[in-house]
């Protein structure tokens, strides 16, 4: 199809209930960022960890400063990803520099941080992990960690999350096929949706 050039022309796939048809829904530009590095750990992730720790220690001013650095670094990482996508595929200009990030922080993040510092820190961290840098695993682990602690900071609106959110990874297919004990433990595989990992109250 034609490239969407404004928000109204993007056809978003509905969470959890898309039609299984190709070339109908829009795709994220992250899919076009084919040379973006996969990061084992990023500067913005480290700053988000610092901000979270400071929030939990009640050191709000220091936490806010760390969060601002994290948001600015996250914007820079997203900008690099989008520049990669535009240079390789779709064309166009990208500007998510520090000025844009600081404006976003002052207008959108800071007021919400003032109300609930830890919640806003975790939401901004979750948002910063979207993209082509390989940080979706960290976002998933953070979400599981928050659920295990009873912290409902990030709301996932996919309707399947009511009974199909994976609390753990399943055993690999080779293990299940080759090992009768693993096959028994795997069962029908539905345990991934109902049994938390050990640190979240599960037994294995």
N, C-alpha and C positions, 0 to 999 in steps of 0.2 A: 504494500500500500504506500501512499504518499506519506512523507515525513510530516508529523504534526509540528506546527510552528507556534501554537498558542495553547493555553490550558484547556480551552473549550473544545478543541479538536482532538484531544487525547481520549481514547476509549479505554478506561480503566477496567481491569478484570476485577469482578467482585470477590472479596475475601471468602475463600472456601467454597464458592458456588459458581465458578466460571464454566462457560460452555467449552467442551473439549474440542475446539476448532482452531486450526492454525491461522495466523495472519489476520486476526480480528482485533486483538488487544494490543495496546502500546507496549513497548519494551523499554526498560530502563537503559539510560546511556551507559550505565556500568557494564552492560553486556558488550559494549563496543570498546571498552578500555583494555585491549588485548595485551598491551605491554606494561600495564601497571604492576609494580612489584607486589608479591604476596608478603605480608609482614608477619613475622613471628611475634613481635611486640612493637608497638608504635609509641612515639612520644606522646600523642594525645591520649593513648590508653594509660600510660604511666601517670599523666597529669590527672586523669579521671580517677584513678586509684587513689592518688594523693588527696584529691578533693573529697572522695567518699570517706576516707579515713579521718580527715579533719572534721567532716560533718559528724561522724559518729563520736568523735572526741569533744564535740561541742565548740569547736574553734571556728566559728562562723565566718569571721572576716578573712582568715587565712584560707578557709575552704572556698570562699567566693573568688579570691585571687587565683587559686589553683584551677577552679572551674573555668574562669575566664581564659586562662592560658590553654586549657584543654579544648575549649570551644574554638578558639582561634586556630590552634594547631589542627583540629578536626576539619575546619573549613579549608585550610591549606592542603590537607590530604585529599579532600573531595575535589578541590580545584585541580590538583595534579591529575586525578583520575579523569575528570571531565575534559581537561586539555588533551589527554591521551586519546579519549574517545573522539573528540572533534578533529584532531590531527589525522587520525587513522581512518575515520569513517564519515561522520556526518557533517563536518565543517561547522563554522560559527565561532563566536567569541565567548570567552569565559572570564568572569571576574568575580571570584569569591575571596578576594584578598582580605588583609587584616582590617581594612576600613569597613568592609561589608560585615565581617564577623563581629567586630566591636559594636556596630550598630544593632545587629541582631541580638547580641548579648545584653546591651543596655535596654533595648525596647521589649524584648520577648522573654529573655531568660531571667534577668535580675529581679523583676517584680515577682515572678513565680518562686524564685530561690528564696526571696524574703519571707514567703508564706511557709514553704516547706523545703529547706535546703537539701536534705538527703534525697527526697523524691525527685526534685528537679535535676539534681546531679545525675541520678540514675537514668532519668529520661533522656537527658542530653547525651549521656554515654551511649545509650541504646541507639539513638539517632545517628551518632557519629560513626557507628560501625557499619552502616549501610554502604555498600559500594563494592569495588573490585579488589580490595586489599586483603581479602581472606579473613575478615574479622567477624564473620557471622557465627563462628563457633564460640567466640568470646561472648557475643550477645546472648546466645542460647544458654551458655553456662551461667551468665549473670542472671538471666530470667529464672532458671531453675533454682539458683541460690536464693533469690528473693522469694520465690514461692515456698522454698523450704523454711525460710525464716518468717513466713507469714506477711511479707512486705509486698503488697499489691500496688507497686509503683507504676509499672508499665502495663497498660491495658491492651491485650491482643484481641482484636475484634473479629477474628475469623470464627464463624459459628461452630466450626469443628473443634475449637479449643475446649468446648464444654465436655467433650468425651474423647477427643483424639489428639490431645497435646502429648507428645512423647516425653515421658519423664526420664527416659534413659535410652541408650542405643541398644538395638537388638544384637544377639550373637550373629556372627558372620555366617553366610550360607555354607561355606566350606566346613566350618566347625559343626554346624547342625547336621550336615550330611555325613560327616566322617566320624562323629562321636555320639554314640547312643545316649550318654549322660547329658550332653549338651542338647540333643534333640528333645529329651524329656523336659529339661529346664526351659527350653524355648516354647514347647507346646504349640499353641496356635499363633504365638507371637503377640497376643493382645496384652501381655504383661507390661509391655513398654508404655502403655497408656494408663495403667492402674497402679503400678508398683514403683514408688520413688527409689532413687539410689540410697545407699545406706546412710549417707550424711544428712539426708532429708527425711529420715524416718523409716526407710525400707530395711529389709533384712539381708539383702545381698548386693 
